[in-house]
């Protein structure tokens, strides 16, 4: 092996090959000496015991000739003998140099670890200090973000918020220390191992030390991602995390207090039941024992006397034994009842308390004593029906039941969300037909449309709930199907509904304060137009309508209601139930419905106040309270004059009075820009003009 170490270049390459060769050459005798010592110790201990046992077997079996033959073959180093095989392996080891390589590589690895450790200890301290520096640098923003989210989020209840606000500074303060310890240990292991491996493989000892910089950059980016992506999903002014499904977490203080109270009451009932059970069953045992003994003797004697003479003469010893052991068996039976009363019976009362309340648990020991007394009669086969303690009732006395049901309405929150999505689809159809929004904006999910559609749908529902007669202040009427949601039907255990209901109720109160102005629905239409006018590319029809109602538009209450509805939608677009259903609104085929004439506006509030005038008609007078139900297409007529509350049917036919010639058109009626022709010939004032003047 020394020859191989000194002459072979295969095992030693690279920068420190000379140093490694010299070191291994010096250490080559060491493994041979260790092997020699091991063989000597093994032979002197295990080998000696083996040959002592083998010598005993030789003497016992008289195998002297075979033993001498084996000794002679080992002395001659014959190939089949043990020493011959070992000698042959040594010769092969001397001839084949490759068999020395594993030992040389092992010595080389041990030698490389010494400079690897000495060189590797230098970078691990700066690396650990840099990790701690990054941690301290990002500590203020991390602490601020986590404290802010904890303070404003609606996911945490007040008790857990307080706990988190107290513990977060402690956690952030301990975190740099944890980073320091972890960095010291891991970086020391990495740099020493990496440097030793580089030296062992003949590479530059500092190769792949770029891991130092890469890990620092990754660690810094991890802090940035924590503050950016992770915290931003929860850092919203409303406190609603993106995709919130209604989960709320908190310390169950009420449950903990209830559990403590139940534990105290259970301990009290256990202690309370022990003397009652012991005294009650002891009294029953004392009262029952004498008649039970006499009844047993009577039954044994009766059975024995009714037997045949041969049976009596052959079994009289057993008769005497039964008479003697019957009292002993009865004493053991009643003693067992008393033991049961002290060990098992006390734990039944806490169970009854947890199931049916305190009164039931309080009476349970007496009931169990009466029950055991009745059961003992059946065991003893008594024919009489008398009871030892007739004052105790066997039947169960019910207390106050502990129900796990939660308060709330019968409807689930999923029904409300499905109704709202249906309302949004209907509202979108109306807005497209009124040309306040375009179908292209809906298909492309324009941000302005995403906000305006649910806002208009909410306002539509609240206006119907406000002007509907017979509804209470907290009742909500769904415009889509006419369903009325009352307070007792509302599932207030839903955290999402619990959060949004105050916002809805606030908007309804604003509408209730302006209920008189909602009768002619002008204010409602203006607010809806204001909600749609939240982008840069508003349609001409929408701009014209808002321009013609500038006074109503500038009303402080309408502006306040618009801001509240917009704020409500911005918060609603972060919850999971709406996000999961939102695609139904924007994937609905609105254009196809309009082309086929199937887009029907069923809302009680006609969004468009424009008169739908046919190209072939000479004139049409239509007041603002008319409701357009359909695609707005009228049959060609020479003229039509619709009254204030006429409804235009799905095919565009209206209740009309056919007259020849042109009729006067009110000056303040907005003409639908999608239909050609203006018929504003007259200057006659309408009821809506008078209402505007009064305002």
Secondary structure by P-SEA (a helix, b strand, c coil): cccccccccccccccaaaaaaaaaaaacaaaaaaaaaaaaaaaacaaaaaaaaaaaaaaaacaaaaaaaaaaaaaacccccaaaaaaaaaaaaaaccccaaaaaaaaaaaaaaaaaaaaaaaaaaaaaaaaaaaaaaaaaaaaaaaaaaaaccccccaaaaaaaaaaaaaaaaaaaaaaaaaaaaaaaaaaaaaaaaaaaaccccccccaaaaaaaaaaaaaaaaaaccccccccccccccccccccccccaaaaaaaaaaaaaaaaaaaaaaaaaaaaaaaaaaaaacaaaaaaaaaaaaaaaaaccaaaaaacaaaaaaaaaaaaaaaaaaaaaaaaaaaccaaaaaaaaaacccaaaaaaaaaaaaaaaaaaaaaaaccccccccccccccbbbbccccccccccccccaaaaaaaaaaaaaaaaaaaaaaccccaaaaaaccaaaaaaaaaaaaaaaaaaaaacccccccccccccccccccccccccccaaaaaaaaaaaaaaaaaaaaccccccaaaaaaaaaaaacccccccaaaaaaaaaaccccccaaaaaaaaaaaaaaaaaaacaaaaaaaaaaaacaaaaaaaaccccccccccccccccccccccbbbbccccccccccccccccbbbbcccccccccccccccccccbbbbbccccccccbbbbccccccccaaaaaaaac
